């Protein structure tokens, strides 16, 4: 039983990807089904996000699915780059 859970956890960790890519994957995984295909993030089994994981690197899927993934990526990238108050 625990073995399958470990496999699921391992599938969520990208191999050879940047910490930022992993954070984007984790953010997408909160609301959408995602998995790694080597270093590409595959969302809803149809939308592919390739390095460097910008909205313009999103391809495939329906236009609605494609737009949704782009919005999440854009939001997450902005959120990750917002400075903490008091830091310069």
C-alpha positions as CSV (number, residue, x, y, z in Angstrom):
1,X,0.0,0.0,0.0
2,X,2.7,2.5,1.0
3,X,4.8,1.5,-2.1
4,X,2.2,2.9,-4.5
5,X,2.0,6.2,-2.5
6,X,5.8,6.5,-2.8
7,X,5.6,6.0,-6.5
8,X,2.9,8.7,-6.8
9,X,5.1,11.1,-4.8
10,X,8.2,10.3,-6.9
11,X,6.2,11.0,-10.1
12,X,5.5,14.5,-8.8
13,X,9.2,15.4,-8.6
14,X,10.8,16.5,-11.9
15,X,14.2,15.1,-12.8
16,X,16.7,17.6,-14.0
17,X,14.4,20.6,-13.6
18,X,14.9,23.9,-11.8
19,X,13.4,24.6,-8.4
20,X,11.2,27.2,-10.2
21,X,9.9,24.6,-12.6
22,X,9.1,22.3,-9.7
23,X,7.2,25.2,-7.9
24,X,5.2,25.8,-11.1
25,X,4.4,22.1,-11.4
26,X,3.3,22.0,-7.7
27,X,1.1,25.1,-8.2
28,X,-0.5,23.6,-11.3
29,X,-1.0,20.3,-9.5
30,X,-3.2,22.1,-6.8
31,X,-6.0,22.6,-9.3
32,X,-5.3,20.5,-12.3
33,X,-4.1,16.9,-13.1
34,X,-0.4,17.2,-14.1
35,X,2.5,14.9,-14.6
36,X,6.1,15.2,-15.8
37,X,7.2,13.9,-19.3
38,X,10.9,14.2,-18.9
39,X,11.3,18.0,-18.3
40,X,7.9,19.0,-19.8
41,X,4.9,19.5,-17.6
42,X,1.8,17.8,-19.1
43,X,-1.5,19.2,-17.8
44,X,-4.9,17.4,-18.2
45,X,-3.1,14.9,-20.5
46,X,-3.3,17.4,-23.4
47,X,-1.5,20.7,-22.6
48,X,2.3,20.6,-22.6
49,X,4.5,23.2,-20.9
50,X,8.1,23.2,-22.1
51,X,11.2,24.8,-20.5
52,X,11.5,27.7,-19.7
53,X,7.9,27.3,-18.6
54,X,6.6,30.7,-19.8
55,X,3.0,31.2,-21.1
56,X,4.4,31.2,-24.7
57,X,5.8,27.7,-24.0
58,X,2.3,26.2,-23.6
59,X,1.0,24.1,-26.4
60,X,-1.7,21.6,-27.2
61,X,-5.1,21.0,-25.7
62,X,-8.3,22.9,-26.3
63,X,-8.0,26.7,-26.4
64,X,-9.9,26.9,-23.1
65,X,-7.5,24.4,-21.4
66,X,-4.5,26.1,-23.0
67,X,-5.6,29.6,-21.8
68,X,-6.2,28.3,-18.3
69,X,-2.7,26.8,-18.0
70,X,-1.2,30.1,-19.3
71,X,-3.2,32.1,-16.7
72,X,-2.0,29.8,-13.8
73,X,1.6,30.0,-15.1
74,X,1.5,33.8,-15.4
75,X,-0.1,34.2,-12.0
76,X,2.5,31.8,-10.3
77,X,5.5,33.5,-12.0
78,X,4.3,36.9,-10.8
79,X,3.5,35.5,-7.3
80,X,7.0,33.9,-7.0
81,X,8.7,37.1,-8.0
82,X,6.8,39.4,-5.7
83,X,9.2,40.7,-3.1
84,X,8.5,40.2,0.6
85,X,7.6,43.5,2.3
86,X,10.7,44.9,3.9
87,X,13.1,43.2,1.6
88,X,15.1,44.9,-1.1
